[in-house]
Amino acid sequence: MLYIFLLDRKEKGRDWRETVPAFFGIDFNHQPERARRVYDSHLARANWLMNVPSFALMYRMTPYL
């Protein structure tokens, strides 16, 4: 579900600095490089998963769950 939430927040234009503390517990003000690296790597994985048919289907069905 983490990847679905990341994609959803990105699609809605949410700032990545809001997402990092909420999902990964990293304080952007104290560890900005780590925060960005963690966010970018997880978002890249989420985007890659969109190429997996079962994940892409689940992502599209999320509003109905």
C-alpha contacts under 8 A as a table, 3 or more apart, distances in Angstrom:
res1	aa1	res2	aa2	distance
1	M	4	I	5.10
1	M	5	F	6.22
2	L	5	F	5.17
2	L	6	L	6.18
2	L	23	F	7.83
3	Y	6	L	4.98
3	Y	7	L	6.16
3	Y	42	H	7.27
3	Y	43	L	7.14
3	Y	45	R	7.73
3	Y	46	A	4.96
4	I	7	L	5.22
4	I	8	D	6.06
4	I	46	A	7.27
4	I	59	Y	6.02
5	F	8	D	5.00
5	F	9	R	6.09
6	L	9	R	5.24
6	L	10	K	6.13
6	L	19	T	7.76
6	L	43	L	6.51
6	L	46	A	7.38
7	L	10	K	5.07
7	L	11	E	6.01
7	L	43	L	7.16
7	L	46	A	6.79
7	L	47	N	7.56
8	D	11	E	5.08
8	D	12	K	6.22
9	R	12	K	5.09
9	R	13	G	6.32
9	R	14	R	5.29
9	R	19	T	7.82
10	K	13	G	5.12
10	K	14	R	5.69
10	K	15	D	7.66
10	K	16	W	7.77
11	E	14	R	7.66
14	R	18	E	7.21
14	R	19	T	7.60
15	D	18	E	5.55
15	D	19	T	6.84
16	W	19	T	4.96
16	W	20	V	6.28
16	W	36	R	7.98
16	W	39	Y	7.15
17	R	20	V	5.58
17	R	21	P	7.28
17	R	28	F	6.56
17	R	35	A	7.98
18	E	21	P	6.33
18	E	22	A	6.68
19	T	22	A	5.23
19	T	23	F	5.99
19	T	24	F	7.89
20	V	23	F	5.49
20	V	24	F	5.32
20	V	25	G	6.56
20	V	26	I	6.00
20	V	27	D	7.56
20	V	28	F	7.34
20	V	35	A	6.33
20	V	38	V	7.95
20	V	39	Y	6.41
21	P	24	F	5.46
21	P	25	G	4.32
21	P	26	I	4.84
21	P	27	D	5.77
21	P	28	F	7.22
22	A	25	G	6.02
26	I	31	Q	7.18
26	I	35	A	6.10
27	D	30	H	5.54
27	D	31	Q	6.14
27	D	32	P	7.61
27	D	35	A	7.26
28	F	31	Q	5.29
28	F	32	P	4.70
28	F	35	A	5.70
29	N	32	P	5.91
31	Q	34	R	5.46
31	Q	35	A	6.00
32	P	35	A	5.07
32	P	36	R	6.20
33	E	36	R	5.30
33	E	37	R	6.11
34	R	37	R	5.03
34	R	38	V	6.03
35	A	38	V	5.35
35	A	39	Y	6.21
36	R	39	Y	5.15
36	R	40	D	5.97
37	R	40	D	5.20
37	R	41	S	6.04
38	V	41	S	5.32
38	V	42	H	6.19
39	Y	42	H	5.34
39	Y	43	L	6.01
40	D	43	L	5.13
40	D	44	A	5.99
41	S	44	A	5.12
41	S	45	R	6.29
42	H	45	R	5.06
42	H	46	A	6.17
43	L	46	A	4.92
43	L	47	N	6.13
44	A	47	N	5.11
44	A	48	W	6.15
45	R	48	W	4.97
45	R	49	L	6.15
46	A	49	L	5.05
46	A	50	M	6.63
47	N	50	M	5.29
47	N	51	N	7.61
48	W	51	N	5.75
48	W	52	V	7.68
49	L	52	V	5.21
49	L	55	F	6.28
49	L	56	A	7.17
50	M	53	P	7.12
50	M	55	F	6.16
50	M	56	A	4.82
51	N	55	F	7.80
51	N	56	A	6.80
52	V	55	F	5.47
52	V	56	A	6.13
53	P	56	A	5.12
53	P	57	L	6.08
54	S	57	L	5.16
54	S	58	M	6.19
55	F	58	M	5.00
55	F	59	Y	6.07
56	A	59	Y	5.04
56	A	60	R	6.26
57	L	60	R	5.18
57	L	61	M	6.22
58	M	61	M	5.03
58	M	62	T	6.20
59	Y	62	T	5.31
60	R	63	P	7.26
61	M	64	Y	5.57
61	M	65	L	6.83
62	T	65	L	5.27
